[in-house]
Amino acid sequence: MTAEWKAKMDPRQYYVYILASRIGGTLYIGVTNDLIRRVAQHRLKVIESFTEKYDVARLVYFEQFDDPENAIKREKRLKKWNRAWKVRLIEQHNPNWDDILG
């Protein structure tokens, strides 16, 4: 993880995140108050889930919020977006779909 991304991490924050299986692959959108822990859970496949079934574990995008209500609202909005909009959002911030937590 780069210093830029580490600086964005704050334990009192809430995060909406997008995981991908690979560049252009399956996407998953979630919300959490501990981004690093939650991504680790996805990667370790500790819970039977969509991400385990489709091997979705590459963190390609996230947004930070000060309160859970706004984070949840954003997550719900993003989930309703069509795929092209989600891909465009990812590629605006992470054009190579790099794993942010690498």
Backbone as XML, in Angstrom:
<?xml version="1.0"?>
<chain id="A" units="angstrom">
  <residue number="1" name="MET">
    <atom name="N" x="0.839" y="-1.169" z="0.000"/>
    <atom name="CA" x="0.000" y="0.000" z="0.000"/>
    <atom name="C" x="0.887" y="1.236" z="0.000"/>
  </residue>
  <residue number="2" name="THR">
    <atom name="N" x="0.543" y="2.195" z="-0.821"/>
    <atom name="CA" x="1.343" y="3.411" z="-0.899"/>
    <atom name="C" x="1.061" y="4.319" z="0.293"/>
  </residue>
  <residue number="3" name="ALA">
    <atom name="N" x="1.963" y="5.250" z="0.538"/>
    <atom name="CA" x="1.785" y="6.205" z="1.635"/>
    <atom name="C" x="0.513" y="7.024" z="1.432"/>
  </residue>
  <residue number="4" name="GLU">
    <atom name="N" x="0.183" y="7.317" z="0.186"/>
    <atom name="CA" x="-1.034" y="8.093" z="-0.112"/>
    <atom name="C" x="-2.278" y="7.367" z="0.388"/>
  </residue>
  <residue number="5" name="TRP">
    <atom name="N" x="-2.356" y="6.058" z="0.115"/>
    <atom name="CA" x="-3.522" y="5.280" z="0.553"/>
    <atom name="C" x="-3.520" y="5.110" z="2.062"/>
  </residue>
  <residue number="6" name="LYS">
    <atom name="N" x="-2.358" y="4.882" z="2.665"/>
    <atom name="CA" x="-2.290" y="4.741" z="4.120"/>
    <atom name="C" x="-2.776" y="6.002" z="4.818"/>
  </residue>
  <residue number="7" name="ALA">
    <atom name="N" x="-2.445" y="7.149" z="4.251"/>
    <atom name="CA" x="-2.864" y="8.417" z="4.845"/>
    <atom name="C" x="-4.381" y="8.560" z="4.855"/>
  </residue>
  <residue number="8" name="LYS">
    <atom name="N" x="-5.050" y="7.889" z="3.938"/>
    <atom name="CA" x="-6.509" y="7.967" z="3.872"/>
    <atom name="C" x="-7.197" y="7.059" z="4.883"/>
  </residue>
  <residue number="9" name="MET">
    <atom name="N" x="-6.481" y="6.132" z="5.477"/>
    <atom name="CA" x="-7.067" y="5.194" z="6.424"/>
    <atom name="C" x="-7.216" y="5.851" z="7.795"/>
  </residue>
  <residue number="10" name="ASP">
    <atom name="N" x="-8.388" y="5.743" z="8.384"/>
    <atom name="CA" x="-8.656" y="6.315" z="9.697"/>
    <atom name="C" x="-9.656" y="5.392" z="10.388"/>
  </residue>
  <residue number="11" name="PRO">
    <atom name="N" x="-9.348" y="4.919" z="11.587"/>
    <atom name="CA" x="-10.228" y="3.961" z="12.258"/>
    <atom name="C" x="-11.611" y="4.513" z="12.606"/>
  </residue>
  <residue number="12" name="ARG">
    <atom name="N" x="-11.785" y="5.818" z="12.576"/>
    <atom name="CA" x="-13.095" y="6.408" z="12.879"/>
    <atom name="C" x="-13.875" y="6.696" z="11.614"/>
  </residue>
  <residue number="13" name="GLN">
    <atom name="N" x="-13.466" y="6.140" z="10.533"/>
    <atom name="CA" x="-14.087" y="6.391" z="9.244"/>
    <atom name="C" x="-14.838" y="5.151" z="8.763"/>
  </residue>
  <residue number="14" name="TYR">
    <atom name="N" x="-15.635" y="5.355" z="7.738"/>
    <atom name="CA" x="-16.396" y="4.279" z="7.107"/>
    <atom name="C" x="-16.031" y="4.291" z="5.632"/>
  </residue>
  <residue number="15" name="TYR">
    <atom name="N" x="-16.039" y="3.122" z="5.042"/>
    <atom name="CA" x="-15.545" y="2.983" z="3.672"/>
    <atom name="C" x="-16.532" y="2.212" z="2.809"/>
  </residue>
  <residue number="16" name="VAL">
    <atom name="N" x="-16.744" y="2.716" z="1.614"/>
    <atom name="CA" x="-17.423" y="1.974" z="0.562"/>
    <atom name="C" x="-16.303" y="1.525" z="-0.360"/>
  </residue>
  <residue number="17" name="TYR">
    <atom name="N" x="-16.313" y="0.269" z="-0.726"/>
    <atom name="CA" x="-15.196" y="-0.265" z="-1.501"/>
    <atom name="C" x="-15.692" y="-1.130" z="-2.647"/>
  </residue>
  <residue number="18" name="ILE">
    <atom name="N" x="-14.831" y="-1.232" z="-3.649"/>
    <atom name="CA" x="-15.109" y="-2.114" z="-4.780"/>
    <atom name="C" x="-13.952" y="-3.094" z="-4.905"/>
  </residue>
  <residue number="19" name="LEU">
    <atom name="N" x="-14.304" y="-4.366" z="-4.938"/>
    <atom name="CA" x="-13.342" y="-5.434" z="-5.187"/>
    <atom name="C" x="-13.572" y="-5.963" z="-6.593"/>
  </residue>
  <residue number="20" name="ALA">
    <atom name="N" x="-12.527" y="-6.476" z="-7.198"/>
    <atom name="CA" x="-12.629" y="-7.087" z="-8.525"/>
    <atom name="C" x="-11.878" y="-8.408" z="-8.525"/>
  </residue>
  <residue number="21" name="SER">
    <atom name="N" x="-12.311" y="-9.311" z="-9.376"/>
    <atom name="CA" x="-11.613" y="-10.591" z="-9.517"/>
    <atom name="C" x="-10.337" y="-10.419" z="-10.339"/>
  </residue>
  <residue number="22" name="ARG">
    <atom name="N" x="-10.370" y="-9.483" z="-11.283"/>
    <atom name="CA" x="-9.242" y="-9.182" z="-12.166"/>
    <atom name="C" x="-9.619" y="-7.938" z="-12.941"/>
  </residue>
  <residue number="23" name="ILE">
    <atom name="N" x="-8.744" y="-7.450" z="-13.788"/>
    <atom name="CA" x="-9.080" y="-6.301" z="-14.630"/>
    <atom name="C" x="-10.278" y="-6.665" z="-15.498"/>
  </residue>
  <residue number="24" name="GLY">
    <atom name="N" x="-11.313" y="-5.860" z="-15.409"/>
    <atom name="CA" x="-12.508" y="-6.118" z="-16.199"/>
    <atom name="C" x="-13.344" y="-7.284" z="-15.714"/>
  </residue>
  <residue number="25" name="GLY">
    <atom name="N" x="-13.006" y="-7.837" z="-14.555"/>
    <atom name="CA" x="-13.688" y="-9.027" z="-14.055"/>
    <atom name="C" x="-14.908" y="-8.728" z="-13.205"/>
  </residue>
  <residue number="26" name="THR">
    <atom name="N" x="-15.282" y="-9.709" z="-12.424"/>
    <atom name="CA" x="-16.437" y="-9.610" z="-11.535"/>
    <atom name="C" x="-16.192" y="-8.547" z="-10.479"/>
  </residue>
  <residue number="27" name="LEU">
    <atom name="N" x="-17.230" y="-7.768" z="-10.171"/>
    <atom name="CA" x="-17.129" y="-6.697" z="-9.189"/>
    <atom name="C" x="-17.986" y="-7.004" z="-7.956"/>
  </residue>
  <residue number="28" name="TYR">
    <atom name="N" x="-17.531" y="-6.483" z="-6.828"/>
    <atom name="CA" x="-18.289" y="-6.579" z="-5.574"/>
    <atom name="C" x="-18.189" y="-5.231" z="-4.877"/>
  </residue>
  <residue number="29" name="ILE">
    <atom name="N" x="-19.309" y="-4.733" z="-4.376"/>
    <atom name="CA" x="-19.338" y="-3.460" z="-3.652"/>
    <atom name="C" x="-19.764" y="-3.736" z="-2.218"/>
  </residue>
  <residue number="30" name="GLY">
    <atom name="N" x="-19.013" y="-3.174" z="-1.268"/>
    <atom name="CA" x="-19.339" y="-3.365" z="0.138"/>
    <atom name="C" x="-19.089" y="-2.106" z="0.944"/>
  </residue>
  <residue number="31" name="VAL">
    <atom name="N" x="-19.436" y="-2.158" z="2.234"/>
    <atom name="CA" x="-19.225" y="-1.046" z="3.158"/>
    <atom name="C" x="-18.666" y="-1.610" z="4.460"/>
  </residue>
  <residue number="32" name="THR">
    <atom name="N" x="-17.760" y="-0.871" z="5.100"/>
    <atom name="CA" x="-17.130" y="-1.342" z="6.331"/>
    <atom name="C" x="-16.577" y="-0.161" z="7.118"/>
  </residue>
  <residue number="33" name="ASN">
    <atom name="N" x="-16.278" y="-0.398" z="8.389"/>
    <atom name="CA" x="-15.581" y="0.621" z="9.175"/>
    <atom name="C" x="-14.109" y="0.258" z="9.364"/>
  </residue>
  <residue number="34" name="ASP">
    <atom name="N" x="-13.686" y="-0.871" z="8.805"/>
    <atom name="CA" x="-12.287" y="-1.300" z="8.885"/>
    <atom name="C" x="-11.920" y="-1.941" z="7.545"/>
  </residue>
  <residue number="35" name="LEU">
    <atom name="N" x="-11.455" y="-1.116" z="6.644"/>
    <atom name="CA" x="-11.219" y="-1.561" z="5.274"/>
    <atom name="C" x="-10.169" y="-2.666" z="5.185"/>
  </residue>
  <residue number="36" name="ILE">
    <atom name="N" x="-9.075" y="-2.509" z="5.888"/>
    <atom name="CA" x="-8.008" y="-3.507" z="5.812"/>
    <atom name="C" x="-8.474" y="-4.858" z="6.338"/>
  </residue>
  <residue number="37" name="ARG">
    <atom name="N" x="-9.156" y="-4.850" z="7.482"/>
    <atom name="CA" x="-9.676" y="-6.101" z="8.051"/>
    <atom name="C" x="-10.677" y="-6.758" z="7.104"/>
  </residue>
  <residue number="38" name="ARG">
    <atom name="N" x="-11.584" y="-5.950" z="6.537"/>
    <atom name="CA" x="-12.631" y="-6.510" z="5.691"/>
    <atom name="C" x="-12.053" y="-7.104" z="4.408"/>
  </residue>
  <residue number="39" name="VAL">
    <atom name="N" x="-11.105" y="-6.425" z="3.807"/>
    <atom name="CA" x="-10.482" y="-6.976" z="2.596"/>
    <atom name="C" x="-9.736" y="-8.262" z="2.936"/>
  </residue>
  <residue number="40" name="ALA">
    <atom name="N" x="-9.073" y="-8.298" z="4.081"/>
    <atom name="CA" x="-8.383" y="-9.525" z="4.504"/>
    <atom name="C" x="-9.380" y="-10.666" z="4.656"/>
  </residue>
  <residue number="41" name="GLN">
    <atom name="N" x="-10.555" y="-10.387" z="5.195"/>
    <atom name="CA" x="-11.585" y="-11.432" z="5.324"/>
    <atom name="C" x="-11.991" y="-11.957" z="3.955"/>
  </residue>
  <residue number="42" name="HIS">
    <atom name="N" x="-12.154" y="-11.062" z="3.011"/>
    <atom name="CA" x="-12.495" y="-11.506" z="1.649"/>
    <atom name="C" x="-11.372" y="-12.377" z="1.079"/>
  </residue>
  <residue number="43" name="ARG">
    <atom name="N" x="-10.136" y="-11.942" z="1.262"/>
    <atom name="CA" x="-9.001" y="-12.679" z="0.687"/>
    <atom name="C" x="-8.806" y="-14.044" z="1.337"/>
  </residue>
  <residue number="44" name="LEU">
    <atom name="N" x="-9.048" y="-14.113" z="2.632"/>
    <atom name="CA" x="-8.883" y="-15.379" z="3.349"/>
    <atom name="C" x="-10.097" y="-16.286" z="3.212"/>
  </residue>
  <residue number="45" name="LYS">
    <atom name="N" x="-11.161" y="-15.740" z="2.609"/>
    <atom name="CA" x="-12.396" y="-16.494" z="2.379"/>
    <atom name="C" x="-12.940" y="-17.084" z="3.690"/>
  </residue>
  <residue number="46" name="VAL">
    <atom name="N" x="-12.949" y="-16.254" z="4.745"/>
    <atom name="CA" x="-13.394" y="-16.724" z="6.051"/>
    <atom name="C" x="-14.909" y="-16.866" z="6.138"/>
  </residue>
  <residue number="47" name="ILE">
    <atom name="N" x="-15.632" y="-16.251" z="5.213"/>
    <atom name="CA" x="-17.087" y="-16.333" z="5.194"/>
    <atom name="C" x="-17.516" y="-16.802" z="3.819"/>
  </residue>
  <residue number="48" name="GLU">
    <atom name="N" x="-18.402" y="-17.801" z="3.786"/>
    <atom name="CA" x="-18.931" y="-18.232" z="2.495"/>
    <atom name="C" x="-19.720" y="-17.074" z="1.917"/>
  </residue>
  <residue number="49" name="SER">
    <atom name="N" x="-19.345" y="-16.651" z="0.728"/>
    <atom name="CA" x="-19.982" y="-15.466" z="0.168"/>
    <atom name="C" x="-19.775" y="-15.400" z="-1.338"/>
  </residue>
  <residue number="50" name="PHE">
    <atom name="N" x="-20.352" y="-14.369" z="-1.914"/>
    <atom name="CA" x="-20.188" y="-14.072" z="-3.341"/>
    <atom name="C" x="-18.715" y="-13.938" z="-3.688"/>
  </residue>
  <residue number="51" name="THR">
    <atom name="N" x="-17.968" y="-13.209" z="-2.846"/>
    <atom name="CA" x="-16.558" y="-12.970" z="-3.151"/>
    <atom name="C" x="-15.743" y="-14.253" z="-3.104"/>
  </residue>
  <residue number="52" name="GLU">
    <atom name="N" x="-16.115" y="-15.165" z="-2.237"/>
    <atom name="CA" x="-15.419" y="-16.454" z="-2.194"/>
    <atom name="C" x="-15.741" y="-17.256" z="-3.454"/>
  </residue>
  <residue number="53" name="LYS">
    <atom name="N" x="-17.009" y="-17.315" z="-3.806"/>
    <atom name="CA" x="-17.450" y="-18.102" z="-4.960"/>
    <atom name="C" x="-16.786" y="-17.642" z="-6.258"/>
  </residue>
  <residue number="54" name="TYR">
    <atom name="N" x="-16.644" y="-16.314" z="-6.415"/>
    <atom name="CA" x="-16.117" y="-15.763" z="-7.663"/>
    <atom name="C" x="-14.682" y="-15.256" z="-7.541"/>
  </residue>
  <residue number="55" name="ASP">
    <atom name="N" x="-14.021" y="-15.551" z="-6.439"/>
    <atom name="CA" x="-12.627" y="-15.176" z="-6.189"/>
    <atom name="C" x="-12.396" y="-13.673" z="-6.423"/>
  </residue>
  <residue number="56" name="VAL">
    <atom name="N" x="-13.225" y="-12.887" z="-5.760"/>
    <atom name="CA" x="-13.174" y="-11.430" z="-5.885"/>
    <atom name="C" x="-12.444" y="-10.883" z="-4.662"/>
  </residue>
  <residue number="57" name="ALA">
    <atom name="N" x="-11.200" y="-10.439" z="-4.827"/>
    <atom name="CA" x="-10.410" y="-10.024" z="-3.664"/>
    <atom name="C" x="-9.443" y="-8.876" z="-3.946"/>
  </residue>
  <residue number="58" name="ARG">
    <atom name="N" x="-9.486" y="-8.306" z="-5.132"/>
    <atom name="CA" x="-8.573" y="-7.213" z="-5.481"/>
    <atom name="C" x="-9.278" y="-5.886" z="-5.168"/>
  </residue>
  <residue number="59" name="LEU">
    <atom name="N" x="-8.753" y="-5.130" z="-4.203"/>
    <atom name="CA" x="-9.330" y="-3.829" z="-3.869"/>
    <atom name="C" x="-8.925" y="-2.827" z="-4.952"/>
  </residue>
  <residue number="60" name="VAL">
    <atom name="N" x="-9.908" y="-2.369" z="-5.722"/>
    <atom name="CA" x="-9.605" y="-1.475" z="-6.837"/>
    <atom name="C" x="-10.106" y="-0.049" z="-6.630"/>
  </residue>
  <residue number="61" name="TYR">
    <atom name="N" x="-10.961" y="0.155" z="-5.618"/>
    <atom name="CA" x="-11.518" y="1.487" z="-5.387"/>
    <atom name="C" x="-12.122" y="1.558" z="-3.997"/>
  </residue>
  <residue number="62" name="PHE">
    <atom name="N" x="-12.033" y="2.736" z="-3.364"/>
    <atom name="CA" x="-12.780" y="2.967" z="-2.136"/>
    <atom name="C" x="-13.040" y="4.443" z="-1.940"/>
  </residue>
  <residue number="63" name="GLU">
    <atom name="N" x="-14.057" y="4.734" z="-1.143"/>
    <atom name="CA" x="-14.402" y="6.089" z="-0.739"/>
    <atom name="C" x="-14.502" y="6.097" z="0.778"/>
  </residue>
  <residue number="64" name="GLN">
    <atom name="N" x="-14.207" y="7.224" z="1.375"/>
    <atom name="CA" x="-14.188" y="7.367" z="2.831"/>
    <atom name="C" x="-15.316" y="8.305" z="3.275"/>
  </residue>
  <residue number="65" name="PHE">
    <atom name="N" x="-15.969" y="7.961" z="4.395"/>
    <atom name="CA" x="-17.077" y="8.746" z="4.930"/>
    <atom name="C" x="-16.898" y="8.938" z="6.434"/>
  </residue>
  <residue number="66" name="ASP">
    <atom name="N" x="-17.469" y="10.031" z="6.949"/>
    <atom name="CA" x="-17.393" y="10.316" z="8.375"/>
    <atom name="C" x="-18.481" y="9.629" z="9.185"/>
  </residue>
  <residue number="67" name="ASP">
    <atom name="N" x="-19.524" y="9.158" z="8.519"/>
    <atom name="CA" x="-20.614" y="8.519" z="9.260"/>
    <atom name="C" x="-21.154" y="7.321" z="8.481"/>
  </residue>
  <residue number="68" name="PRO">
    <atom name="N" x="-21.679" y="6.344" z="9.192"/>
    <atom name="CA" x="-22.142" y="5.118" z="8.527"/>
    <atom name="C" x="-23.350" y="5.328" z="7.627"/>
  </residue>
  <residue number="69" name="GLU">
    <atom name="N" x="-24.226" y="6.258" z="7.969"/>
    <atom name="CA" x="-25.430" y="6.467" z="7.167"/>
    <atom name="C" x="-25.088" y="6.880" z="5.736"/>
  </residue>
  <residue number="70" name="ASN">
    <atom name="N" x="-24.171" y="7.833" z="5.594"/>
    <atom name="CA" x="-23.791" y="8.265" z="4.247"/>
    <atom name="C" x="-23.035" y="7.183" z="3.495"/>
  </residue>
  <residue number="71" name="ALA">
    <atom name="N" x="-22.238" y="6.407" z="4.200"/>
    <atom name="CA" x="-21.519" y="5.301" z="3.553"/>
    <atom name="C" x="-22.512" y="4.268" z="3.019"/>
  </residue>
  <residue number="72" name="ILE">
    <atom name="N" x="-23.502" y="3.937" z="3.816"/>
    <atom name="CA" x="-24.498" y="2.942" z="3.400"/>
    <atom name="C" x="-25.323" y="3.469" z="2.222"/>
  </residue>
  <residue number="73" name="LYS">
    <atom name="N" x="-25.691" y="4.738" z="2.269"/>
    <atom name="CA" x="-26.433" y="5.336" z="1.145"/>
    <atom name="C" x="-25.617" y="5.263" z="-0.141"/>
  </residue>
  <residue number="74" name="ARG">
    <atom name="N" x="-24.338" y="5.574" z="-0.044"/>
    <atom name="CA" x="-23.467" y="5.533" z="-1.228"/>
    <atom name="C" x="-23.333" y="4.112" z="-1.761"/>
  </residue>
  <residue number="75" name="GLU">
    <atom name="N" x="-23.146" y="3.154" z="-0.849"/>
    <atom name="CA" x="-23.054" y="1.749" z="-1.266"/>
    <atom name="C" x="-24.304" y="1.341" z="-2.037"/>
  </residue>
  <residue number="76" name="LYS">
    <atom name="N" x="-25.463" y="1.678" z="-1.525"/>
    <atom name="CA" x="-26.715" y="1.302" z="-2.183"/>
    <atom name="C" x="-26.846" y="1.958" z="-3.551"/>
  </residue>
  <residue number="77" name="ARG">
    <atom name="N" x="-26.422" y="3.232" z="-3.648"/>
    <atom name="CA" x="-26.467" y="3.910" z="-4.953"/>
    <atom name="C" x="-25.536" y="3.229" z="-5.952"/>
  </residue>
  <residue number="78" name="LEU">
    <atom name="N" x="-24.290" y="2.943" z="-5.521"/>
    <atom name="CA" x="-23.340" y="2.308" z="-6.434"/>
    <atom name="C" x="-23.825" y="0.944" z="-6.903"/>
  </residue>
  <residue number="79" name="LYS">
    <atom name="N" x="-24.463" y="0.204" z="-6.021"/>
    <atom name="CA" x="-24.956" y="-1.123" z="-6.406"/>
    <atom name="C" x="-26.031" y="-1.041" z="-7.484"/>
  </residue>
  <residue number="80" name="LYS">
    <atom name="N" x="-26.725" y="0.085" z="-7.557"/>
    <atom name="CA" x="-27.767" y="0.264" z="-8.574"/>
    <atom name="C" x="-27.205" y="0.744" z="-9.905"/>
  </residue>
  <residue number="81" name="TRP">
    <atom name="N" x="-25.961" y="1.213" z="-9.913"/>
    <atom name="CA" x="-25.343" y="1.694" z="-11.154"/>
    <atom name="C" x="-25.177" y="0.544" z="-12.139"/>
  </residue>
  <residue number="82" name="ASN">
    <atom name="N" x="-25.186" y="0.889" z="-13.429"/>
    <atom name="CA" x="-24.875" y="-0.149" z="-14.413"/>
    <atom name="C" x="-23.356" y="-0.381" z="-14.416"/>
  </residue>
  <residue number="83" name="ARG">
    <atom name="N" x="-22.969" y="-1.490" z="-14.975"/>
    <atom name="CA" x="-21.564" y="-1.907" z="-14.942"/>
    <atom name="C" x="-20.629" y="-0.872" z="-15.576"/>
  </residue>
  <residue number="84" name="ALA">
    <atom name="N" x="-21.032" y="-0.290" z="-16.684"/>
    <atom name="CA" x="-20.169" y="0.683" z="-17.374"/>
    <atom name="C" x="-19.841" y="1.869" z="-16.463"/>
  </residue>
  <residue number="85" name="TRP">
    <atom name="N" x="-20.794" y="2.324" z="-15.682"/>
    <atom name="CA" x="-20.541" y="3.446" z="-14.767"/>
    <atom name="C" x="-19.558" y="3.039" z="-13.681"/>
  </residue>
  <residue number="86" name="LYS">
    <atom name="N" x="-19.708" y="1.815" z="-13.175"/>
    <atom name="CA" x="-18.797" y="1.326" z="-12.130"/>
    <atom name="C" x="-17.369" y="1.210" z="-12.675"/>
  </residue>
  <residue number="87" name="VAL">
    <atom name="N" x="-17.241" y="0.675" z="-13.871"/>
    <atom name="CA" x="-15.925" y="0.539" z="-14.499"/>
    <atom name="C" x="-15.307" y="1.920" z="-14.709"/>
  </residue>
  <residue number="88" name="ARG">
    <atom name="N" x="-16.095" y="2.872" z="-15.183"/>
    <atom name="CA" x="-15.591" y="4.229" z="-15.393"/>
    <atom name="C" x="-15.120" y="4.845" z="-14.071"/>
  </residue>
  <residue number="89" name="LEU">
    <atom name="N" x="-15.859" y="4.646" z="-12.997"/>
    <atom name="CA" x="-15.467" y="5.156" z="-11.683"/>
    <atom name="C" x="-14.123" y="4.572" z="-11.255"/>
  </residue>
  <residue number="90" name="ILE">
    <atom name="N" x="-13.980" y="3.268" z="-11.391"/>
    <atom name="CA" x="-12.717" y="2.610" z="-11.040"/>
    <atom name="C" x="-11.575" y="3.184" z="-11.876"/>
  </residue>
  <residue number="91" name="GLU">
    <atom name="N" x="-11.779" y="3.235" z="-13.184"/>
    <atom name="CA" x="-10.700" y="3.634" z="-14.086"/>
    <atom name="C" x="-10.338" y="5.113" z="-13.989"/>
  </residue>
  <residue number="92" name="GLN">
    <atom name="N" x="-11.243" y="5.956" z="-13.495"/>
    <atom name="CA" x="-10.907" y="7.364" z="-13.270"/>
    <atom name="C" x="-9.851" y="7.491" z="-12.175"/>
  </residue>
  <residue number="93" name="HIS">
    <atom name="N" x="-9.902" y="6.605" z="-11.189"/>
    <atom name="CA" x="-9.011" y="6.672" z="-10.032"/>
    <atom name="C" x="-7.902" y="5.623" z="-10.059"/>
  </residue>
  <residue number="94" name="ASN">
    <atom name="N" x="-8.130" y="4.550" z="-10.781"/>
    <atom name="CA" x="-7.206" y="3.426" z="-10.771"/>
    <atom name="C" x="-7.233" y="2.772" z="-12.164"/>
  </residue>
  <residue number="95" name="PRO">
    <atom name="N" x="-6.668" y="3.446" z="-13.175"/>
    <atom name="CA" x="-6.810" y="2.994" z="-14.556"/>
    <atom name="C" x="-6.280" y="1.590" z="-14.835"/>
  </residue>
  <residue number="96" name="ASN">
    <atom name="N" x="-5.313" y="1.133" z="-14.049"/>
    <atom name="CA" x="-4.753" y="-0.214" z="-14.277"/>
    <atom name="C" x="-5.392" y="-1.276" z="-13.379"/>
  </residue>
  <residue number="97" name="TRP">
    <atom name="N" x="-6.406" y="-0.894" z="-12.626"/>
    <atom name="CA" x="-7.089" y="-1.795" z="-11.708"/>
    <atom name="C" x="-6.096" y="-2.433" z="-10.746"/>
  </residue>
  <residue number="98" name="ASP">
    <atom name="N" x="-5.095" y="-1.652" z="-10.323"/>
    <atom name="CA" x="-4.108" y="-2.161" z="-9.376"/>
    <atom name="C" x="-4.792" y="-2.498" z="-8.054"/>
  </residue>
  <residue number="99" name="ASP">
    <atom name="N" x="-4.246" y="-3.479" z="-7.379"/>
    <atom name="CA" x="-4.741" y="-3.827" z="-6.045"/>
    <atom name="C" x="-4.208" y="-2.784" z="-5.078"/>
  </residue>
  <residue number="100" name="ILE">
    <atom name="N" x="-5.070" y="-1.935" z="-4.557"/>
    <atom name="CA" x="-4.656" y="-0.821" z="-3.707"/>
    <atom name="C" x="-3.907" y="-1.290" z="-2.481"/>
  </residue>
  <residue number="101" name="LEU">
    <atom name="N" x="-4.308" y="-2.409" z="-1.925"/>
    <atom name="CA" x="-3.621" y="-2.942" z="-0.739"/>
    <atom name="C" x="-2.456" y="-3.840" z="-1.113"/>
  </residue>
  <residue number="102" name="GLY">
    <atom name="N" x="-2.291" y="-4.059" z="-2.414"/>
    <atom name="CA" x="-1.206" y="-4.836" z="-2.983"/>
    <atom name="C" x="-0.619" y="-5.803" z="-2.101"/>
  </residue>
</chain>
